[in-house]
Amino acid sequence: MPLRVLVAGVSTRAAAESAARAGFAVTAIDAFADLDQHPSVQAHSLQDTFSPDAASRLAATIECDAVAYGSNYENHPDAVIRLARGRALWGNAPDVLERVRDPLLLTQTLRRRGCAAPDVHDESRILRPESPHHRAWLVKPRASGGGHRVRLWRRGARVPRGCYLQEFVEGTPGSVVFVAAGGRAVPLGVSRQLIGEEPFGASGYQYCGNILGAASPGDAAACALADAVCGEFGLVGVNGIDFVAKQGVPYAVEVNPRWCASMELVERAFGLSVFGAHAAACRDGVLPDFDLARARCAAGAVGKAVVFALHDVAVGDTHAWLPEADRARTSGVRDVPHPGARIRAGRPVCTVFATARDEAECHASLVRHAERVYAELTRDRPPGML
């Protein structure tokens, strides 16, 4: 009988699908219960009422052997405690989350280990004695996620409660994802992040996708970030680090100590079972025999982009989107909304995928996919009329 695994988070489709393909009996709790969830997954949607606390309360009524979590549980250690009560936790423990999500501690740790990280400042502590007024800074919520509510700091403005200042680094946003156990990390992918891009309905510092392409000179330094964080904080299972690459040097801006959005690109590009690696690391302390540099030699570029609603919309019969999702493992539409769903402006509609020879071609293909999605949407037409 397969182990029963419960996966909870804002969006679980990719992680739950990976777990089901790895042979687990999967229950998922999220905000969407997408139409294209893996057919063996028992999906529960909390819709607009989703929160880690609400998801954990529902999870307590469901029998399972192990639990795993995604976004935005990393900001709610108490919800992780409730989620894991009475079953195995496959993921980082609450005390680990509290330490690794502390921006001041993270910066100090990385710099002590010879890694680059932007300065951090709040109203009670200053990492460096120099004034923050002489550089550009971002205001970021401590319970951050997806770039929401991140903005440039206006000089002289008060730092809001629950927020901090992080030095603005001019460069290319990226991320490294890895699996960890026993203080060691095995890198699984280094990708470019898509941030605030208008073709996908995003703005500001809002996350809207990743492109996993050819190797770059900064990859080794990005992987060194993973080693440093694992060695200091004792991470386990799959994790990610967001960074900004400036002149080839990755400046770590945040650790995501859970399943990350770019991990399904790793599966598409390299054929690795990411949830299988996560389970083995958490349950048995075993890391995969995987060489990222060798794997990337034969790969082109694979990307994903989240398409956000430009205005309030109603979708029609989205079953028509499913054949493309099922047929194409390298392109197409995923995270398909249910027929008749009404989606508010700024909320995600779906995710589009593309593969190409290089990153530029992949990005252009993602934009074309997004244009086709927008062509299917209408502001006022009743459901079923698309």
Phi and psi in degrees as a GROMACS rama.xvg file:
@    title "Ramachandran Plot"
@    xaxis  label "Phi"
@    yaxis  label "Psi"
@TYPE xy
-68.0185  150.284  PRO-2
-63.388  141.015  LEU-3
-93.934  118.166  ARG-4
-117.486  133.626  VAL-5
-108.472  128.342  LEU-6
-115.247  127.516  VAL-7
-128.87  143.074  ALA-8
168.358  174.901  GLY-9
-57.9671  -45.4659  VAL-10
-136.14  120.306  SER-11
-112.863  -3.69799  THR-12
-50.3778  -49.1376  ARG-13
-68.6512  -46.642  ALA-14
-66.1565  -42.0177  ALA-15
-64.8332  -39.5277  ALA-16
-64.0937  -42.9595  GLU-17
-62.2236  -41.4253  SER-18
-65.7859  -40.8848  ALA-19
-64.3446  -40.9918  ALA-20
-68.3236  -23.2822  ARG-21
-82.2624  -0.946127  ALA-22
100.865  8.25235  GLY-23
-90.4466  153.578  PHE-24
-87.789  114.263  ALA-25
-114.039  133.376  VAL-26
-115.079  138.187  THR-27
-125.455  140.301  ALA-28
-127.347  121.174  ILE-29
-153.883  -162.557  ASP-30
-93.6262  -2.69113  ALA-31
-128.664  -41.6033  PHE-32
47.298  57.9424  ALA-33
-50.6353  151.36  ASP-34
-60.5678  -28.2007  LEU-35
-100.977  24.7756  ASP-36
-57.1371  149.493  GLN-37
-52.5582  137.534  HIS-38
-60.2107  -23.0417  PRO-39
-88.0743  -6.8334  SER-40
-83.1898  131.179  VAL-41
-87.2392  104.609  GLN-42
-103.079  136.217  ALA-43
-123.85  131.219  HIS-44
-111.805  130.383  SER-45
-97.0091  -4.90952  LEU-46
49.574  -131.097  GLN-47
-70.629  -10.7809  ASP-48
-91.5364  7.33158  THR-49
-64.9918  136.076  PHE-50
-156.374  157.029  SER-51
-55.8952  -37.9677  PRO-52
-63.6699  -46.7609  ASP-53
-64.4997  -40.3433  ALA-54
-64.6051  -39.4586  ALA-55
-67.9129  -35.3468  SER-56
-64.8037  -42.8083  ARG-57
-66.0179  -40.1763  LEU-58
-59.7965  -32.0081  ALA-59
-63.971  -18.9208  ALA-60
-92.9613  -0.178229  THR-61
-114.111  128.87  ILE-62
-76.7399  134.566  GLU-63
-160.744  166.298  CYS-64
-95.7103  -30.7282  ASP-65
-148.033  155.564  ALA-66
-126.675  148.265  VAL-67
-136.36  152.335  ALA-68
-131.113  157.055  TYR-69
-122.716  -157.9  GLY-70
-60.6864  141.935  SER-71
-112.715  37.1886  ASN-72
-62.0531  -24.8561  TYR-73
-60.2698  -20.7541  GLU-74
-94.9907  4.36203  ASN-75
-136.883  71.9691  HIS-76
-56.7009  -35.2336  PRO-77
-64.5038  -35.4252  ASP-78
-68.1162  -32.8768  ALA-79
-65.0018  -40.2563  VAL-80
-58.0158  -46.2933  ILE-81
-67  -39.5225  ARG-82
-60.6646  -39.2326  LEU-83
-90.3935  -3.16511  ALA-84
-61.6805  120.114  ARG-85
84.42  4.84437  GLY-86
-147.798  166.869  ARG-87
-70.4237  138.076  ALA-88
-96.9512  115.281  LEU-89
-98.783  89.2136  TRP-90
158.811  -177.499  GLY-91
-74.5588  139.905  ASN-92
-72.2341  158.8  ALA-93
-55.0445  -39.7818  PRO-94
-66.9922  -31.7661  ASP-95
-67.2044  -42.1279  VAL-96
-59.9772  -43.3535  LEU-97
-61.6635  -36.6483  GLU-98
-78.3834  -47.6807  ARG-99
-74.1849  -20.0243  VAL-100
-92.2636  4.95746  ARG-101
-83.1388  109.848  ASP-102
-63.8632  -33.8817  PRO-103
-69.0155  -46.4293  LEU-104
-63.4618  -39.87  LEU-105
-62.0578  -46.8097  LEU-106
-61.958  -45.9464  THR-107
-60.7664  -41.8962  GLN-108
-64.8859  -47.4124  THR-109
-64.8986  -41.1132  LEU-110
-66.8335  -36.7452  ARG-111
-62.7004  -29.0519  ARG-112
-94.6166  10.9998  ARG-113
84.4271  14.1562  GLY-114
-100.139  159.011  CYS-115
-89.4637  139.425  ALA-116
-153.632  143.653  ALA-117
-69.2746  155.708  PRO-118
-63.3198  152.133  ASP-119
-132.324  142.168  VAL-120
-146.454  140.255  HIS-121
-137.375  -173.662  ASP-122
-73.5439  -16.2173  GLU-123
-108.06  -23.3637  SER-124
-140.178  145.791  ARG-125
-124.524  125.056  ILE-126
-68.6277  -40.4143  LEU-127
-118.873  150.53  ARG-128
-72.2803  -14.751  PRO-129
-72.4254  155.808  GLU-130
-71.2112  142.204  SER-131
-74.2152  -6.405  PRO-132
-76.1331  -10.768  HIS-133
-94.4391  1.17025  HIS-134
-135.216  170.008  ARG-135
-83.2646  138.47  ALA-136
-132.506  151.852  TRP-137
-104.298  142.193  LEU-138
-92.6974  123.392  VAL-139
-130.148  136.757  LYS-140
-68.0954  143.627  PRO-141
-64.383  -37.2725  ARG-142
-92.2953  64.4919  ALA-143
-89.4834  165.379  SER-144
-179.06  129.85  GLY-145
67.5425  13.5357  GLY-146
78.8895  5.82231  GLY-147
-67.6888  136.981  HIS-148
65.2393  16.1458  ARG-149
-89.2281  133.651  VAL-150
-153.381  163.136  ARG-151
-68.2207  139.057  LEU-152
-80.6015  132.159  TRP-153
-87.5339  124.073  ARG-154
-56.8096  132.236  ARG-155
91.749  -13.1505  GLY-156
-75.1032  149.528  ALA-157
-72.1924  141.551  ARG-158
-77.1206  117.771  VAL-159
-61.1582  152.59  PRO-160
-58.0611  137.215  ARG-161
82.6822  6.11627  GLY-162
-122.888  169.339  CYS-163
-146.565  168.156  TYR-164
-102.563  134.789  LEU-165
-125.468  132.255  GLN-166
-54.5868  132.628  GLU-167
-77.5357  126.048  PHE-168
-111.278  121.442  VAL-169
-80.1731  121.478  GLU-170
172.343  -161.913  GLY-171
-100.148  121.925  THR-172
-72.1587  142.346  PRO-173
-154.347  -179.499  GLY-174
-151.871  151.649  SER-175
-120.673  131.127  VAL-176
-114.451  148.108  VAL-177
-156.923  164.674  PHE-178
-117.226  139.836  VAL-179
-130.531  151.051  ALA-180
-168.746  144.282  ALA-181
58.0715  31.419  GLY-182
79.2338  6.88862  GLY-183
-116.656  154.236  ARG-184
-128.586  139.28  ALA-185
-112.801  110.474  VAL-186
-65.3027  137.944  PRO-187
-110.639  -24.1025  LEU-188
-175.441  145.389  GLY-189
-123.605  123.664  VAL-190
-133.229  161.174  SER-191
-86.8783  135.81  ARG-192
-91.9479  143.886  GLN-193
-97.77  121.009  LEU-194
-127.311  124.715  ILE-195
60.6229  31.0561  GLY-196
-86.2715  124.99  GLU-197
-60.2587  -37.6231  GLU-198
-59.6976  -18.4355  PRO-199
-107.871  9.58672  PHE-200
79.6435  14.7127  GLY-201
-99.5328  165.57  ALA-202
-153.2  168.51  SER-203
57.4684  -127.633  GLY-204
-106.006  22.7533  TYR-205
-72.5299  129.026  GLN-206
-66.9773  136.773  TYR-207
-142.248  13.661  CYS-208
152.348  -178.053  GLY-209
-144.009  153.172  ASN-210
-128.747  120.164  ILE-211
-97.4999  108.816  LEU-212
-123.462  -150.354  GLY-213
-68.8728  160.525  ALA-214
-62.4196  149.917  ALA-215
-130.045  161.282  SER-216
-59.9691  -24.732  PRO-217
-87.2654  2.00384  GLY-218
-62.3248  -40.817  ASP-219
-62.0218  -40.661  ALA-220
-68.4849  -35.7148  ALA-221
-64.3438  -41.0789  ALA-222
-67.7336  -30.3185  CYS-223
-66.0643  -30.5403  ALA-224
-59.4493  -42.5028  LEU-225
-62.3138  -43.6218  ALA-226
-60.3529  -42.9665  ASP-227
-65.698  -44.0924  ALA-228
-67.0828  -41.6177  VAL-229
-64.7241  -42.6761  CYS-230
-64.2152  -32.2373  GLY-231
-88.3768  -39.6741  GLU-232
-106.751  -7.35649  PHE-233
66.0434  41.5237  GLY-234
-64.2723  155.266  LEU-235
-138.895  148.871  VAL-236
75.6702  -157.364  GLY-237
-86.1503  143.05  VAL-238
-150.923  169.579  ASN-239
-144.995  157.582  GLY-240
-129.206  125.193  ILE-241
-86.6369  140.279  ASP-242
-144.683  167.108  PHE-243
-120.794  122.191  VAL-244
-88.593  117.515  ALA-245
-117.496  115.26  LYS-246
51.8074  42.8136  GLN-247
81.7941  -1.81739  GLY-248
-105.506  121.767  VAL-249
-81.6273  122.152  PRO-250
-97.6987  113.676  TYR-251
-71.0155  125.795  ALA-252
-109.207  -19.9699  VAL-253
-169.337  145.225  GLU-254
-106  132.709  VAL-255
-109.377  94.6009  ASN-256
-84.6584  56.5204  PRO-257
-168.711  -176.653  ARG-258
-55.106  135.562  TRP-259
-118.038  157.331  CYS-260
-62.2619  -32.2515  ALA-261
-78.6858  -5.03567  SER-262
-67.715  -29.2873  MET-263
-72.6605  -19.6991  GLU-264
-68.0777  -35.5126  LEU-265
-60.2863  -43.7268  VAL-266
-64.2684  -42.8256  GLU-267
-66.4059  -41.3282  ARG-268
-78.5922  -38.949  ALA-269
-116.235  -9.01174  PHE-270
73.3081  15.1506  GLY-271
-84.7262  136.736  LEU-272
-80.4086  101.701  SER-273
-69.7414  -42.7413  VAL-274
-68.1734  -33.6568  PHE-275
-59.988  -41.5715  GLY-276
-66.5539  -37.6835  ALA-277
-61.7121  -46.7754  HIS-278
-63.8315  -43.1347  ALA-279
-64.0286  -38.7596  ALA-280
-68.8161  -43.1545  ALA-281
-74.2354  -40.121  CYS-282
-83.1465  -41.7248  ARG-283
-118.724  -4.75129  ASP-284
68.3895  24.7498  GLY-285
-103.435  132.01  VAL-286
-105.223  149.491  LEU-287
-72.9606  152.008  PRO-288
-85.6196  83.9641  ASP-289
-133.623  129.649  PHE-290
-114.096  104.449  ASP-291
-61.2729  -42.7392  LEU-292
-60.6436  -42.1865  ALA-293
-68.6536  -39.6538  ARG-294
-64.3767  -35.7663  ALA-295
-75.8992  -17.0527  ARG-296
-61.0052  -35.6593  CYS-297
-97.3391  1.24279  ALA-298
-96.2477  149.209  ALA-299
-90.4394  -118.502  GLY-300
-134.823  136.755  ALA-301
-129.932  136.436  VAL-302
-141.951  163.45  GLY-303
-138.875  150.112  LYS-304
-142.54  134.004  ALA-305
-83.152  128.335  VAL-306
-100.204  119.125  VAL-307
-100.693  145.052  PHE-308
-66.4868  132.078  ALA-309
-80.7265  -21.2985  LEU-310
-157.371  174.15  HIS-311
-60.7401  128.847  ASP-312
-134.472  160.055  VAL-313
-122.613  128.714  ALA-314
-92.5367  156.232  VAL-315
-94.6002  -134.032  GLY-316
-83.3358  91.9763  ASP-317
-75.4635  -2.65317  THR-318
-57.4538  -26.9189  HIS-319
-66.3762  -18.6788  ALA-320
-81.4197  -20.0496  TRP-321
-67.687  -41.261  LEU-322
-55.9036  -38.3409  PRO-323
-65.3695  -40.8404  GLU-324
-64.997  -40.5931  ALA-325
-73.9064  -35.9997  ASP-326
-76.6926  -41.7662  ARG-327
-101.26  110.82  ALA-328
-81.9474  -12.0079  ARG-329
-114.74  -10.2825  THR-330
-152.362  178.876  SER-331
110.541  -162.624  GLY-332
-114.549  134.628  VAL-333
-131.991  177.473  ARG-334
54.7399  51.1263  ASP-335
-75.7809  126.664  VAL-336
-72.1515  160.438  PRO-337
-74.4754  150.376  HIS-338
-54.4314  136.54  PRO-339
82.0521  -0.669103  GLY-340
-61.8705  138.118  ALA-341
-104.808  125.607  ARG-342
-118.767  125.24  ILE-343
-75.5834  153.776  ARG-344
-54.171  135.218  ALA-345
88.2551  -8.69765  GLY-346
-90.514  154.129  ARG-347
-69.3379  138.855  PRO-348
-93.7646  -50.1796  VAL-349
-167.646  -176.915  CYS-350
-122.873  135.979  THR-351
-110.724  150.325  VAL-352
-127.684  154.749  PHE-353
-156.196  153.045  ALA-354
-126.892  151.009  THR-355
-161.036  179.376  ALA-356
-73.3531  -31.3321  ARG-357
-147.983  175.544  ASP-358
-65.5746  -39.9951  GLU-359
-63.1757  -44.1682  ALA-360
-66.5178  -37.5852  GLU-361
-63.6827  -44.3998  CYS-362
-62.2207  -43.6551  HIS-363
-61.198  -37.9034  ALA-364
-67.242  -39.2315  SER-365
-61.831  -40.7917  LEU-366
-62.8534  -41.4913  VAL-367
-64.5597  -41.2881  ARG-368
-60.2544  -43.0182  HIS-369
-63.5664  -39.0067  ALA-370
-61.2205  -37.9587  GLU-371
-68.0597  -37.247  ARG-372
-63.3724  -46.5128  VAL-373
-62.1493  -33.1907  TYR-374
-66.0609  -22.7287  ALA-375
-85.6297  -10.8606  GLU-376
-100.286  150.419  LEU-377
-139.191  153.739  THR-378
-76.9825  -47.6321  ARG-379
-119.637  -7.99687  ASP-380
-67.4084  140.11  ARG-381
-63.4098  156.262  PRO-382
-56.378  143.907  PRO-383
90.9552  -2.88591  GLY-384
-100.316  -0.490231  MET-385
